Amino acid sequence: MNIRAFILTGLFVLTALICLNSFTAKKSPSRDDDGKILFTRYCTNCHMAPDPASLTKEIWQNHVLPIMASRMGIIYPNYDPLRGLSDEEREIVKKNHIIPDEPILTNEEYGKIVNYILSNAPDSVSLDEKRLTRNNPLKQFERQDIQIAEKTPSLITGLEYNTSTNTLWIGDFYKKVYNWQYNKGITRVMNSNSPVVDFNFYKGDTYFTEIGKLYPTELSTGSYSQLKDSISSTLIAALHRPVHAEIDDLDNDGVPEVVVCNFGNKIGSLSLFKKDKSGKYTEDVLLPLAGAIKCYIKDMDGDGKKDIVAMFSQGDESVWIFYQKDKLKFKAKRVLRFPPNYGTTDMVLVDYNHDGLTDIVTVHGDNADYSNILKAYHGIRLNINQGNGVFQEKFFYPIYGVTKVLAEDFDKDGDIDFAATAFFPEFGKLVDESFVYLENIDQNKFTFKSYTQKSEVPIKTLTLEAADVDGDGDLDIITGNFAQSPGPAPAGLDQKWKSAKYGLSIFFNQLYKSKR
């Protein structure tokens, strides 16, 4: 899950008054033009500039502008930019010079930016009514809810299926790790140092990515551990809120490296850990940027060397490819970039059009931060590889609050279908879009047919996995119930999630019906 946060400092009461008065300020063409220029100049220093019309006036004024101002060294009165941070975290923020010591623009310039934004922002956004009739009843999959533990609410933080042992590995908020097998149930329970959010399987051993603190923090309390012959040992300690990792021998010297997505909070990194001669891992920071959320190891340019594809989702939302040029020496290239209000959360690599080039599917729907409104630009984006590190968006499917995606041939007809979950759906008429299946009808025209399942208790998950769970030859879909809401949710629905006894919801594919 991507929970964006910015840090703030400064002291300018006049700036706040300019902001408050800008609702009624008469729009001036010259001020608007100047504001646009200044907005583009200053707001692209840290990330891709968002469209002012992408958020409402209320959201801009009361939530985003105070944060944005602080990133430029300006602070609003009675506003603590470091609210909620411990003394230790405040010191870390200060040490890393996240907040400018002095304002980087004048009060007048900032006032023009505010005027430009609020003059172009809408008063409100409305539900896209076309979505109410676009979905068909889901029949290809049958949902089965499965209890894995007595404790409620269920808070599943990690899911990974080991195909070599036909075992589902499950991590939860309560620092437990479960093994589950079809027709057997829970076969093993272990303790972890902190909630496990990711699993790796490498040469017969299992590796845990332990996040430390689940919610945003600047404290480095995460770790990467190895489970070998039933004995767990910490390989890498003091990780900064890691959310994903990959282990592989990137330089083919017989010794595996570990790539870690240190999501962090205000600060973070994508880091490569190499084992030295003493057997300890040393860190090489590939990109010191917060929000590293997912990575893959794959040869992206066909030169025979293993590259790294990484997604960042905290402020400067983007996808980077780290091309390996020499032994563990990389050249970084940003290949995709998105505005910070997109809420980027997930990425899948797939050769969608079967041309031998790896395409990138991205998902945007985190709505837990400062702009909790319906966003028409939330959804799934298919970015087709044009060669030479160039990707073009060819397909967009809008889903409010979508957070995870799978790209597989679920119906075995030769093309790529999508399954997606939304942790932040529209909680009223479209709450069933918390799980959406998109059947590929015409690959070349990017035509899909959408399906949802009406349920008394809609899916609520941060995790999504595909595997042939029942061994019948088709791929099933696994979700883990995470019954906590970082933002507002209807009280009745929230209670249903929290009181649900199940931890897993498995959508069994009916393409080849198994005997369950």
C-alpha positions in Angstrom: 0.0 0.0 0.0 1.3 3.6 -1.0 0.7 6.2 1.7 2.2 9.4 0.5 3.4 12.1 2.8 5.4 15.3 2.4 7.2 17.4 4.9 6.8 21.0 5.5 8.5 24.1 7.0 8.5 28.0 6.8 6.8 31.0 8.4 4.6 33.3 6.2 1.2 34.3 7.5 0.7 36.5 4.4 0.9 33.5 2.2 -1.9 31.8 4.0 -4.1 34.9 3.7 -3.4 35.0 0.0 -4.5 31.4 -0.2 -7.7 31.9 1.8 -8.7 34.9 -0.2 -8.0 33.3 -3.6 -11.5 31.6 -3.5 -13.0 35.0 -4.1 -10.2 36.7 -6.0 -11.1 37.9 -9.4 -9.4 35.8 -12.1 -6.8 37.9 -13.9 -5.5 36.6 -17.3 -2.0 38.0 -16.6 -1.9 36.5 -13.1 -3.2 33.2 -14.4 -0.5 33.1 -17.1 2.2 34.1 -14.6 0.8 31.5 -12.1 0.9 28.8 -14.7 4.6 29.5 -15.5 5.6 29.6 -11.9 3.5 26.4 -11.1 5.3 24.6 -13.9 8.7 25.9 -12.9 8.6 25.1 -9.2 6.3 22.1 -9.1 8.3 20.1 -11.6 11.4 20.2 -9.5 10.2 17.2 -7.5 7.6 15.5 -9.7 5.5 15.7 -12.8 3.1 18.7 -12.5 -0.5 17.7 -11.9 -3.4 19.3 -13.7 -5.1 21.9 -11.4 -8.4 20.5 -12.6 -7.6 17.1 -11.3 -8.5 18.0 -7.8 -11.3 20.1 -6.3 -10.8 23.6 -4.8 -11.5 22.3 -1.3 -8.9 19.6 -1.6 -6.3 22.0 -3.0 -6.9 24.6 -0.4 -7.2 22.6 2.7 -5.0 19.6 2.0 -2.6 19.9 -0.9 -1.5 23.5 -0.9 -0.2 23.6 2.7 2.0 20.5 1.8 3.1 22.0 -1.5 4.0 25.3 0.1 6.1 23.7 2.7 8.1 21.8 0.1 9.1 25.3 -1.2 10.0 26.5 2.3 6.7 28.2 3.2 4.6 27.1 6.1 1.0 27.9 6.9 0.1 29.3 10.4 -1.0 26.8 13.0 0.2 23.9 10.8 2.9 21.5 11.9 4.5 19.9 8.8 6.0 17.2 10.9 2.9 16.3 12.9 2.9 12.7 14.0 6.6 12.2 13.7 8.7 11.2 16.7 11.7 13.3 17.8 14.0 10.7 16.2 12.1 10.9 12.9 12.2 14.7 13.0 15.9 14.6 13.4 16.2 12.2 10.4 14.1 14.6 8.3 16.3 17.5 9.3 19.5 15.6 8.6 18.4 14.7 5.1 17.5 18.4 4.3 14.0 17.5 3.0 12.7 21.0 3.9 14.4 24.1 2.4 16.0 26.3 5.1 14.7 29.3 3.2 11.7 29.9 0.9 12.6 29.3 -2.7 10.1 31.9 -4.0 8.5 35.1 -2.9 5.1 35.6 -1.3 3.9 37.3 -4.5 5.0 34.4 -6.6 3.4 31.9 -4.4 0.2 33.9 -4.4 0.1 33.7 -8.2 0.5 29.9 -8.1 -2.4 29.6 -5.6 -4.5 31.9 -7.8 -3.8 29.8 -10.9 -4.6 26.5 -9.2 -7.8 27.6 -7.6 -9.0 29.4 -10.7 -8.7 26.2 -12.7 -9.9 23.7 -10.1 -13.5 22.5 -10.1 -15.8 23.0 -7.2 -16.7 19.2 -7.1 -16.4 16.0 -9.0 -19.3 13.6 -9.7 -19.6 9.8 -10.1 -19.1 8.5 -13.7 -22.6 7.1 -14.2 -21.5 5.1 -17.2 -19.6 2.7 -14.9 -22.9 1.7 -13.2 -23.9 -0.4 -16.3 -20.6 -1.6 -17.7 -20.0 -4.7 -15.6 -21.3 -8.2 -16.3 -21.9 -10.9 -13.6 -18.7 -12.8 -12.9 -19.2 -16.5 -13.9 -15.7 -17.7 -14.9 -14.6 -17.6 -11.3 -16.3 -18.8 -8.1 -15.3 -17.1 -4.8 -14.6 -19.2 -1.7 -13.7 -17.5 1.6 -11.3 -19.4 3.8 -10.4 -18.9 7.5 -6.8 -19.1 8.4 -6.7 -17.8 11.9 -9.0 -17.1 14.9 -7.8 -13.5 15.4 -9.9 -10.7 13.9 -9.8 -8.4 12.1 -8.0 -10.2 9.4 -5.0 -8.1 8.3 -3.1 -10.0 5.5 0.0 -8.2 4.4 1.7 -10.6 2.1 0.8 -13.5 -0.3 3.1 -15.6 -2.5 2.5 -19.0 -4.0 5.4 -21.4 -4.3 4.6 -23.5 -7.3 7.4 -26.0 -6.6 5.7 -27.1 -3.3 2.1 -26.0 -4.1 2.2 -23.9 -1.0 0.7 -20.5 -0.3 2.8 -18.3 2.0 0.8 -15.8 4.0 2.1 -12.9 6.2 -0.1 -10.8 8.5 0.0 -7.7 10.6 0.2 -9.8 13.8 3.7 -11.0 12.8 2.6 -14.5 11.9 3.6 -16.4 8.7 1.3 -19.2 7.6 1.6 -22.0 5.1 -1.6 -23.1 3.4 -2.2 -25.9 0.9 -5.3 -26.8 -1.1 -7.3 -29.6 0.6 -5.1 -29.5 3.6 -5.5 -26.0 5.0 -2.9 -24.5 7.3 0.1 -26.7 7.5 2.5 -24.5 9.4 2.6 -21.3 11.5 5.8 -19.3 12.2 6.6 -16.0 13.8 8.3 -13.1 12.0 10.3 -10.1 13.2 7.6 -7.8 11.8 4.8 -8.1 9.3 5.9 -9.9 6.2 4.9 -8.1 3.1 6.7 -10.1 0.4 8.2 -13.6 -0.1 11.0 -14.8 -2.4 11.8 -18.4 -3.3 15.3 -19.1 -4.4 17.2 -22.4 -4.7 15.0 -24.2 -2.2 15.0 -21.5 0.4 12.3 -18.9 1.4 13.1 -15.3 2.1 10.9 -12.8 4.0 10.7 -9.1 3.4 9.7 -7.7 6.9 8.5 -4.2 6.7 9.2 -3.1 10.3 6.4 -0.6 10.9 3.5 -1.0 8.5 2.5 2.6 8.5 4.7 5.5 7.3 7.8 6.0 9.3 11.4 7.3 8.9 12.7 4.6 11.2 14.7 1.8 9.7 13.2 -1.2 11.5 12.6 -3.5 8.5 14.7 -6.6 7.6 15.3 -9.3 5.0 15.4 -12.8 6.4 16.2 -16.3 5.1 14.3 -19.4 6.2 16.6 -22.4 5.6 16.0 -25.9 6.9 13.3 -24.4 9.3 15.9 -22.0 10.8 15.3 -18.3 10.2 18.1 -15.8 10.1 18.3 -12.1 9.3 20.4 -11.4 6.3 19.9 -7.6 6.1 18.8 -5.5 9.0 17.9 -1.8 9.5 15.9 -1.5 6.2 13.8 1.6 5.8 10.2 0.2 5.5 10.9 -2.3 2.8 7.8 -3.4 0.8 9.3 -5.6 -1.9 12.5 -7.4 -2.7 14.1 -9.7 -5.3 17.0 -12.1 -4.9 19.0 -13.2 -8.0 22.5 -13.7 -9.2 22.7 -10.5 -11.3 26.3 -10.8 -12.5 26.3 -14.6 -12.8 29.2 -15.1 -10.4 27.4 -17.7 -8.3 26.6 -15.3 -5.4 23.1 -13.9 -5.4 22.4 -10.2 -4.8 19.2 -8.7 -3.2 17.4 -5.7 -4.6 15.2 -4.0 -2.0 12.4 -1.5 -2.4 12.8 0.7 0.7 9.5 2.6 0.4 10.3 4.6 3.5 8.1 7.7 3.9 9.6 11.1 3.1 12.9 9.5 2.3 13.6 6.0 0.9 15.6 4.2 -1.8 16.0 1.4 -4.3 19.0 -0.5 -3.0 21.2 -3.3 -4.3 22.8 -5.5 -1.6 26.0 -7.4 -2.5 27.6 -10.0 -0.4 31.2 -9.2 0.5 34.0 -11.7 1.2 33.1 -11.9 4.9 29.6 -13.0 3.9 27.9 -9.7 4.9 25.7 -7.7 2.6 26.8 -4.2 1.7 24.4 -1.6 0.3 24.7 0.2 -3.1 21.9 2.8 -3.4 20.7 2.8 -7.0 18.2 5.6 -6.5 17.7 7.6 -3.2 14.0 8.2 -3.7 11.1 7.5 -1.5 8.3 5.3 -2.6 10.1 2.4 -4.2 7.2 -0.1 -4.3 8.0 -2.9 -6.7 10.9 -4.2 -8.9 11.7 -7.0 -11.4 14.9 -8.4 -12.5 14.9 -9.0 -16.3 17.0 -8.4 -19.4 15.1 -5.5 -20.9 17.5 -4.6 -23.8 18.5 -8.1 -25.0 22.2 -7.8 -24.2 22.3 -10.9 -22.0 22.7 -8.9 -18.8 20.1 -8.8 -16.0 18.5 -5.4 -15.6 16.3 -4.0 -12.9 12.8 -2.5 -13.5 11.6 -0.5 -10.5 8.4 1.5 -9.7 8.3 4.5 -7.4 5.1 5.8 -6.0 5.8 8.5 -3.5 5.6 12.0 -5.0 7.7 11.5 -8.1 5.7 8.6 -9.4 7.6 6.8 -12.1 9.1 3.6 -13.6 12.8 3.3 -14.0 14.9 0.8 -15.8 18.4 0.2 -14.5 20.4 -1.2 -17.4 23.4 -3.3 -16.3 26.4 -2.2 -18.3 29.1 -4.0 -16.4 29.2 -6.3 -13.4 26.7 -4.7 -11.1 27.2 -1.3 -12.7 23.9 0.3 -13.9 22.7 3.1 -16.1 19.3 4.4 -15.0 16.6 5.6 -17.3 13.2 6.8 -16.3 10.8 5.3 -18.9 7.4 6.3 -17.4 6.3 9.2 -15.2 3.0 10.2 -13.6 1.6 13.1 -11.6 1.7 12.7 -7.8 -2.1 12.5 -7.4 -2.3 9.4 -9.6 -1.5 7.2 -6.6 0.7 4.7 -8.3 0.5 1.3 -6.6 1.5 -1.7 -8.8 3.3 -2.8 -11.9 3.3 -6.0 -13.9 5.7 -6.9 -16.8 4.2 -8.8 -19.7 4.6 -9.2 -23.4 1.0 -8.2 -24.2 1.2 -8.2 -28.0 3.6 -11.2 -28.4 6.3 -9.2 -30.2 9.2 -10.3 -28.0 9.4 -7.0 -26.2 8.4 -6.6 -22.5 5.5 -4.2 -21.9 4.6 -2.5 -18.6 1.2 -2.5 -17.0 0.9 0.1 -14.3 -1.9 0.7 -11.7 -2.9 4.0 -10.1 -5.5 4.3 -7.4 -4.0 5.0 -3.9 -6.5 7.4 -2.3 -5.3 7.4 1.3 -3.5 10.7 1.3 -4.5 14.3 1.1 -7.0 14.1 -1.8 -9.6 11.5 -0.9 -12.1 12.1 -3.8 -13.2 10.1 -6.8 -10.5 10.4 -9.5 -11.4 9.6 -13.1 -7.7 9.1 -13.9 -7.4 6.2 -11.5 -7.1 2.9 -13.3 -5.0 0.4 -15.3 -2.6 1.6 -17.9 -1.0 -0.7 -20.5 2.3 0.8 -21.7 3.5 -0.9 -24.9 7.3 -1.2 -25.5 8.3 0.6 -28.6 11.9 -0.4 -28.4 15.0 1.5 -27.2 13.5 2.1 -23.8 10.4 3.9 -25.1 6.9 3.0 -23.8 3.6 4.4 -25.0 0.3 4.2 -23.2 -2.1 2.3 -25.5 -4.9 1.3 -23.2 -6.5 2.8 -20.1 -9.2 1.2 -18.1 -10.6 3.5 -15.3 -11.3 2.0 -11.9 -11.7 4.1 -8.8 -9.1 3.3 -6.2 -7.6 0.4 -8.0 -4.4 -0.9 -6.2 -3.3 -4.3 -7.6 -3.4 -6.0 -11.0 -2.6 -9.4 -12.6 -1.9 -9.9 -16.3 -2.5 -13.5 -17.4 -4.3 -15.6 -20.0 -7.0 -16.7 -17.6 -9.3 -18.1 -20.2 -6.6 -19.9 -22.3 -7.5 -18.2 -25.6 -4.0 -16.8 -26.3 -4.3 -13.2 -25.2 -3.7 -11.4 -21.9 -6.6 -10.7 -19.5 -6.5 -8.6 -16.4 -7.7 -9.1 -12.9 -7.6 -6.1 -10.5 -8.5 -5.1 -7.0 -9.4 -1.7 -5.6 -8.7 -1.0 -2.0 -10.3 2.5 -2.4 -13.4 1.9 -4.6 -16.4 4.1 -4.6 -18.1 2.7 -1.5 -21.6 3.1 -2.7 -22.9 2.0 -6.1 -19.5 0.8 -7.3 -18.2 -1.0 -4.3 -18.3 -4.4 -6.1 -15.5 -2.9 -8.3 -13.2 -3.8 -5.5 -12.6 -6.9 -7.7 -12.8 -6.6 -11.5 -12.0 -9.2 -14.1 -11.3 -7.9 -17.6 -11.6 -10.5 -20.4 -9.6 -9.7 -23.5 -12.0 -9.7 -26.5 -9.8 -8.1 -29.2 -6.1 -7.9 -28.4 -5.3 -5.5 -31.3 -8.1 -3.1 -30.5 -7.6 -3.3 -26.8 -11.2 -4.3 -26.2 -12.1 -5.9 -22.9 -15.3 -7.1 -21.3 -15.6 -6.4 -17.6 -17.0 -8.6 -14.8 -17.7 -8.1 -11.1 -19.3 -10.2 -8.4 -22.0 -8.8 -6.1 -21.3 -9.8 -2.6 -22.5 -9.1 0.9 -18.9 -8.5 1.9 -16.9 -7.0 -1.0 -13.3 -7.8 -1.4 -10.9 -5.7 0.6 -7.3 -6.6 -0.1 -3.8 -5.2 -0.4 -2.5 -8.5 -1.9 -3.2 -10.3 -5.1 -1.8 -13.6 -6.5 -2.5 -15.9 -9.4 -1.8 -19.7 -9.1 -3.3 -23.0 -10.1 -4.4 -23.6 -6.5 -6.6 -26.7 -7.2 -4.3 -28.2 -9.8 -6.9 -28.4 -12.6 -4.8 -26.6 -15.2 -6.2 -23.1 -15.1 -5.1 -20.1 -13.0 -7.1 -19.2 -9.9 -6.9 -15.8 -8.1 -6.1 -15.3 -4.5 -6.7 -12.3 -2.3 -6.0 -11.7 1.4 -8.5 -9.8 3.6 -7.1 -6.6 5.0 -9.9 -5.2 7.1 -8.5 -1.9 8.1 -9.3 1.4 6.3 -6.7 4.2 6.3 -9.5 6.6 5.2 -13.2 7.0 5.8 -15.5 4.0 4.9 -19.2 3.4 5.5 -19.6 2.3 9.1 -21.8 -0.7 8.2 -19.4 -1.9 5.6 -16.4 -1.3 7.8 -17.9 -3.5 10.5 -18.6 -6.3 8.0 -14.9 -6.3 7.0 -13.6 -6.3 10.5 -15.9 -9.0 11.8 -15.3 -11.3 8.8 -13.8 -14.6 10.0 -12.0 -15.4 6.7 -8.4 -14.4 5.8 -8.4 -15.6 2.2 -10.8 -15.2 -0.7 -9.9 -17.5 -3.6 -11.6 -17.1 -7.0 -11.5 -20.6 -8.4 -11.3 -20.5 -12.2 -14.2 -22.6 -13.7 -12.5 -23.0 -17.1 -11.4 -26.5 -16.2 -13.6 -27.4 -13.3 -11.9 -29.3 -10.5 -13.6 -31.6 -8.0 -13.6 -29.4 -4.8 
